Amino acid sequence: MTVTKTVNGVEIKILQGYNEIGGNCIVIKDKDSEIVFDQGIRFSRFRKFYNTRIQPLSPQEMKELGIIPPSDEYKKIFISHYHLDHLGLLFHLPPDAEVYVPDTEILEKFLEPYKNSPGWTTYVPPSVAININNAISNQDNVIPFYVEHSAYPAVAYYLNNPNVRILYTGDFRLTSPIDSIDSELHSKIHNKLLLKEITAKGYSTDVLIIEGTNFSSPSTPTNEYTFNNIVFEIFNIHKNSLIMVLLDPLDVEAIFTILHYVNYYGRKPVITNRRLLKMIDYWTRRFGWNKEIYQLLDENFEQVFEVVDEEELTKSQSEYVILTAKDEPIELARKLKNLEGTVVISLSTETKSESGEDESVEDVWFKTLGFIVYRLRISGHYYPYELRDILDTIKPKYVIPVHTEASRTVCEFVKRFGYQCL
């Protein structure tokens, strides 16, 4: 559903993301310029047309089905972070498009596995003709502000238009799992964040385009304190078991939180997933983590850490914690055998509408293999009870909720707090 609002001659057109979670695409247009914030995939719609047997033929087909926006019609795209429901298919953009992202170096590392993909995800990376730039370098009066999210890095964008000042939050949260256990590391990861920067620099906002994911969440995700307490207890109670942790390679804070507990309990972290291996190598070097990390012996993996072979891992299960990605623990268990009683911590930060994940087959395998499974979700989004503090800090004249299935509910809250939805 496309929603269009006009403020002081500036048109705000929400092509995707209004009254739905995922697939944000917002066009800001005045007489002199036209820019786009995000161009994501609508996974809720993707699942209606595709499955493991029926896959997309092309970006054009996905556009015609309303799964991706018509972003090939625009020349300037600002990406808030690298989850595919915001990043979308960069290959679909016109050859002369200018794309602005939070960090080009991290984007390049994130995109590497997609370049040789045999399926539709090969269209996630851009063509060589598309210009990818750091957002900070733009000349369009768009100011990036870093935010906390479950994908690093993530930014909000402040459009300092002379007629209307617009703040688009992207996806963000106010709390962090790593902050409560290692504030020094947290400061290295997040030096300056949105709300403090807005306050310190005195920016005023006419229109706040804010995500509201957790207003329509079917269950309340754990906060950072509950999350840390649960992980602590899992490691404490299951001292004699092999532990596997399923991680998102972009979720820096979850990665370092788990590494903290692995180190605290004197275990050895072993990475068994190639993509996770490359990203953890990058994150640990970037943020100065110098404690021991291992990787599973695999001739197809570049060696960046000390190697542990399968025999050692099987023989000394209580000494290790496997760090891996979705589907990997099942393949590993089928290969190694004798892992019954293994503890799996499956970390999720996003709703299924954002990630497109289906965990039903995974659940059957976990039961068959005799795994003890903890599914934990620490949200990459702020909680509804935090909205008032956000509004009182930003003090917008108008609010437009996106990335939520409960737009009316968000607007009711906004009204009760003395603000106005557009």
C-alpha atoms as one frame of an Amber mdcrd trajectory, in Angstrom:
protein
   0.000   0.000   0.000   1.466   3.325  -1.096   0.896   6.246   1.263   1.678
   9.836   0.261   1.985  12.824   2.598   2.919  16.395   1.649   4.503  18.908
   4.036   5.510  22.427   2.899   5.734  21.350  -0.723   7.821  18.243   0.024
   6.240  14.917  -0.939   6.829  11.911   1.312   5.800   8.750  -0.509   5.948
   5.442   1.349   6.102   2.835  -1.410   6.648  -0.051   1.017   6.716  -0.393
   4.781   3.421   1.231   5.793   1.299  -1.050   7.973   3.694  -3.922   7.280
   6.992  -5.163   8.682   9.933  -5.261   6.304  10.574  -3.986   2.827  10.891
  -0.294   3.652  11.086   2.085   0.699  10.412   5.802   1.195  10.742   8.472
  -1.494  11.290  12.130  -0.543  10.690  14.560  -3.397  10.616  18.318  -3.862
  11.004  20.528  -6.926  14.798  20.209  -6.871  15.588  16.701  -5.685  14.403
  13.144  -5.167  15.986  10.649  -2.783  15.017   7.213  -1.518  15.464   5.745
   1.959  15.909   1.947   1.751  14.634  -0.426  -0.945  13.945  -3.672   0.881
  12.489  -7.068   0.064   8.968  -7.734   1.368   9.500 -11.267   2.704   5.870
 -11.577   3.812   4.940 -11.300   0.130   7.972 -13.290  -1.062   6.673 -16.365
   0.787   3.325 -16.173  -1.008   4.946 -16.766  -4.397   8.152 -18.670  -3.721
   9.408 -21.687  -1.788  12.316 -24.135  -2.024  11.031 -25.471  -5.369   9.785
 -22.244  -6.957  12.400 -19.491  -6.999  12.443 -15.988  -8.520  13.410 -15.743
 -12.177  14.620 -12.149 -12.036  14.397  -8.864 -10.126  11.902  -7.696 -12.745
   9.555 -10.539 -11.837   9.889  -9.697  -8.137   9.119  -6.063  -8.922   6.014
  -7.009 -10.912   4.810  -9.160  -8.001   5.279  -6.290  -5.550   8.054  -8.064
  -3.640  10.631  -5.343  -4.283   9.927  -1.662  -4.982  10.419   0.089  -8.348
  13.766   1.397  -7.131  15.193   0.999 -10.636  13.320   4.256 -11.356  15.390
   6.267  -8.869  18.957   7.561  -8.914  19.816   8.233  -5.246  19.285   5.522
  -2.638  20.237   5.742   1.044  20.487   2.372   2.801  20.060   2.333   6.585
  21.575  -1.134   7.211  22.301  -4.456   5.503  19.330  -6.664   6.398  17.754
  -7.634   3.091  14.374  -6.179   4.023  16.145  -2.789   3.803  19.118  -3.385
   1.514  17.128  -5.200  -1.165  18.564  -6.126  -4.564  21.269  -3.637  -5.499
  21.696  -5.202  -8.930  18.192  -3.989  -9.798  19.201  -0.330  -9.603  19.916
   1.706 -12.770  23.573   1.785 -13.941  24.074   5.419 -12.997  22.515   5.108
  -9.546  24.288   6.531  -6.519  23.907   4.377  -3.419  24.870   5.595   0.041
  25.499   3.087   2.826  26.725   3.220   6.451  30.122   1.653   5.637  31.331
   0.516   2.204  34.072  -1.763   3.586  31.641  -3.761   5.721  29.114  -3.899
   2.885  31.741  -5.416   0.590  32.531  -8.142   3.122  28.832  -8.802   3.709
  28.098  -9.098  -0.028  30.967 -11.450  -0.872  29.054 -14.756  -0.357  26.199
 -13.545  -2.560  28.411 -12.932  -5.587  28.655 -16.628  -6.423  25.155 -17.550
  -5.340  23.374 -19.908  -7.781  19.950 -18.468  -6.903  18.149 -15.142  -6.781
  20.419 -13.756  -4.052  23.065 -13.263  -6.726  21.136 -10.036  -7.416  21.852
  -8.666  -3.932  25.304  -7.255  -4.916  25.352  -4.273  -7.294  26.613  -4.252
 -10.851  30.012  -2.656 -11.424  28.317   0.403 -12.945  26.578   1.390  -9.708
  28.385   3.817  -7.419  28.479   2.726  -3.769  29.520   5.474  -1.348  29.799
   6.024   2.376  26.718   7.932   3.529  28.813  10.556   5.267  30.148  11.697
   1.855  26.793  12.669   0.288  26.127  16.226  -0.928  22.337  16.080  -0.530
  22.003  17.498   2.991  21.391  14.008   4.339  23.120  13.478   7.679  23.665
   9.889   8.896  23.370   9.219  12.628  24.508   5.887  13.997  21.939   3.774
  15.827  22.042   0.464  17.648  20.483  -2.457  15.792  20.998  -6.187  15.338
  22.929  -5.504  12.128  26.103  -3.451  12.326  26.496  -0.757  11.202  23.073
   0.885  11.112  22.160   4.528  10.686  19.207   6.884  10.806  19.040   9.642
   8.188  18.275  13.302   8.840  17.263  15.220   5.709  18.016  18.875   6.323
  15.697  20.175   3.607  15.122  23.974   3.746  11.339  23.419   3.631  10.960
  20.433   5.928  13.399  18.571   8.153  12.822  14.830   8.072  14.312  12.158
  10.323  14.057   8.562   9.135  15.092   6.145  11.879  15.556   2.948   9.903
  15.543   0.099  12.451  16.930   0.849  15.892  16.930  -0.012  19.572  17.948
   1.863  22.710  19.571  -0.937  24.696  22.438  -3.332  24.084  23.333  -6.812
  25.409  27.060  -6.050  25.409  26.774  -2.688  27.195  25.801  -4.223  30.542
  28.749  -6.662  30.576  31.493  -4.757  28.724  30.790  -1.042  28.493  34.299
  -0.312  27.180  33.787  -2.600  24.186  30.331  -1.135  23.656  31.886   2.323
  23.463  34.298   1.093  20.773  31.404  -0.246  18.721  29.046   2.701  19.302
  30.792   5.977  19.901  27.967   8.433  19.125  24.307   7.477  18.784  21.175
   9.129  17.416  19.370  10.507  20.464  22.487  11.947  22.104  23.646  13.455
  18.818  20.264  15.027  18.051  20.247  16.583  21.516  23.878  17.712  21.457
  23.659  19.331  18.027  20.220  20.843  18.519  18.619  19.476  15.360  14.883
  20.111  15.102  12.589  17.674  13.316   9.420  18.460  11.400   8.597  14.886
  10.348   9.759  11.781  12.186   9.448   8.595  10.121   9.879   5.991  12.832
   9.811   2.218  12.847   7.356   0.508  15.208   8.169  -3.182  14.839   7.518
  -4.256  18.416   4.067  -2.686  18.517   2.860  -5.609  16.415   5.190  -8.315
  17.685   3.277 -11.541  18.585   5.561 -12.007  21.595   7.697  -9.610  23.593
  11.413 -10.215  23.005  13.723 -10.355  25.991  15.540  -7.233  27.102  19.313
  -7.120  27.496  19.293  -8.019  31.214  17.010 -11.034  30.832  18.995 -12.170
  27.803  22.304 -12.031  29.665  20.853 -13.819  32.697  19.473 -16.642  30.539
  22.729 -17.106  28.615  24.681 -17.079  31.895  22.432 -19.814  33.324  22.624
 -21.924  30.161  26.415 -21.931  30.292  26.332 -22.569  34.037  23.849 -25.468
  34.045  25.125 -27.207  30.917  28.787 -27.308  31.931  29.256 -30.871  30.727
  27.560 -30.504  27.345  28.643 -29.293  23.949  27.023 -25.921  23.263  26.223
 -24.592  19.806  25.256 -20.971  19.244  23.534 -19.869  16.043  24.598 -16.330
  15.155  23.975 -13.683  12.507  27.353 -12.570  11.048  26.206  -8.909  11.182
  25.056  -9.008  14.810  28.259  -7.695  16.361  26.820  -7.248  19.838  25.417
 -10.791  20.031  28.726 -12.189  18.762  30.777 -10.375  21.398  28.241 -11.167
  24.128  28.562 -14.891  23.414  32.361 -14.649  23.168  32.318 -12.957  26.579
  30.491 -15.905  28.192  32.612 -18.481  26.358  35.711 -16.790  27.753  34.182
 -16.357  31.234  33.470 -20.100  31.512  36.898 -21.073  30.202  35.641 -22.692
  27.029  37.067 -22.482  23.509  34.967 -20.939  20.737  35.097 -22.886  17.462
  33.684 -21.383  14.265  32.252 -23.896  11.788  30.656 -21.584   9.216  32.705
 -19.901   6.469  30.760 -16.646   6.354  30.742 -16.322  10.129  34.469 -17.086
  10.167  35.285 -14.180   7.861  33.057 -11.709   9.679  34.252 -12.667  13.185
  37.845 -12.341  11.967  36.970  -8.837  10.751  35.018  -7.822  13.881  37.688
  -9.028  16.322  40.425  -7.154  14.456  38.321  -4.008  14.082  37.352  -3.806
  17.742  40.494  -5.225  19.327  39.232  -8.553  20.712  42.417 -10.580  21.292
  41.193 -13.631  23.209  41.535 -17.096  21.723  39.243 -18.241  18.920  39.418
 -21.478  16.912  38.009 -22.744  13.643  37.000 -26.232  12.573  39.467 -27.983
  10.299  38.097 -27.706   6.772  40.188 -27.663   3.598  37.660 -25.309   2.005
  38.178 -22.657   4.708  40.911 -20.079   4.744  42.790 -20.458   8.022  42.553
 -17.307  10.119  42.443 -18.888  13.607  43.995 -21.940  15.230  42.417 -25.163
  13.960  40.465 -27.858  15.843  39.604 -31.130  14.069  36.342 -33.055  14.290
  37.826 -35.842  16.429  38.996 -33.408  19.124  35.654 -31.597  19.063  33.727
 -34.842  19.515  36.062 -36.200  22.210  36.169 -33.044  24.370  32.678 -31.626
  23.897  32.444 -29.815  27.224  35.555 -27.763  26.423  34.104 -26.118  23.323
  31.343 -23.844  22.141  30.517 -24.045  18.444  29.711 -20.728  16.771  27.752
 -21.266  13.602  24.803 -20.139  11.489  21.299 -21.366  10.711  21.131 -24.963
   9.296  24.811 -25.574  10.062  24.313 -27.440  13.386  22.059 -29.974  11.686
  24.592 -30.702   8.945  27.393 -30.890  11.496  25.475 -33.259  13.782  24.514
 -35.560  10.894  28.165 -35.666   9.924  29.821 -36.107  13.339  27.247 -38.360
  15.069  27.116 -38.932  18.852  26.078 -35.353  19.667  22.843 -36.213  21.452
  22.308 -33.892  24.403  24.034 -30.991  22.661  22.669 -27.627  23.762  21.656
 -25.251  20.969  21.212 -21.528  21.597  19.388 -20.204  18.559  19.566 -16.421
  18.562  16.995 -14.455  16.640  16.691 -10.690  16.512  14.106 -10.138  13.796
  10.527 -11.135  13.090   9.815 -13.636  10.319   8.416 -10.807   8.181  11.901
  -9.270   8.173  14.092 -12.341   7.818  11.947 -14.757   5.830  13.052 -17.608
   8.117  11.076 -20.839   8.490  12.210 -22.835  11.526   9.716 -25.730  11.281
  12.060 -28.200   9.527  14.889 -27.154  11.814  12.719 -27.956  14.855  12.007
 -31.483  13.570  15.723 -32.146  13.133  16.579 -30.812  16.578  14.084 -33.228
  18.149  15.333 -36.127  16.027  18.958 -35.438  16.963  18.155 -35.151  20.668
  19.272 -31.535  21.022  18.256 -29.274  23.887  17.157 -26.050  22.227  16.879
 -22.514  23.616  15.372 -20.038  21.184  16.166 -16.540  22.363  15.083 -13.317
  20.710  16.672 -10.074  21.777  15.099  -7.475  19.607  16.877  -5.170  17.210
  14.061  -2.675  17.805  13.002  -0.375  20.626  10.169  -1.393  22.949   6.783
   0.391  22.940   7.369   1.700  26.479  10.463   3.533  25.164   8.558   5.551
  22.563   7.778   8.432  24.900  11.463   9.048  25.658  12.226   8.966  21.933
   9.509  11.511  21.131  10.438  13.775  24.025  14.049  13.797  22.839  13.376
  14.398  19.140  10.246  16.562  19.622   8.832  16.116  16.098   5.939  18.174
  14.762   4.575  15.134  12.943   5.114  11.378  13.125   4.740   8.709  10.428
   5.014   5.097  11.668   6.549   2.500   9.332   7.841  -1.060   9.651   4.861
  -2.092  11.798   1.558  -3.858  11.293   0.010  -1.632  13.956   0.219   1.894
  12.548  -3.025   2.949  14.247  -1.783   1.687  17.600   1.505   3.580  17.239
  -0.425   6.757  16.364  -2.659   6.331  19.404   0.433   6.220  21.595   1.859
   9.220  19.786  -1.361  11.153  20.435  -1.425  10.255  24.142   2.115  11.553
  24.505   1.106  14.938  23.076   2.358  14.505  19.511   0.615  14.159  16.163
   0.693  11.544  13.396   0.621  12.830   9.870
